[in-house]
Amino acid sequence: MNASFENILNIILDWKKFWFGLIFLGSVLNALAKQSAYLSSIENISFWAFLLGGLIGLIAKFRGAWL
């Protein structure tokens, strides 16, 4: 049981840039979009904001760096 917990924890830690992009950047982009008069009129803007944050995190994970 302890080994399976460590395996799950290692998977989560290996994808930390993706999680950061999804949760943090997605939240920031969502908040900015909600404040914009144009972007707030778009249907499912929260989904698109978090998707963009996740994609940025995914790109950073595979590149190995944010910039």
Secondary structure, 3 states (H helix, E strand, C coil): CHHHHHHHHHHHHHCHHHHHHHHHHHHHHHHHHHHCCCHHHCCCHHHHHHHHHHHHHHHHHHHCCCC
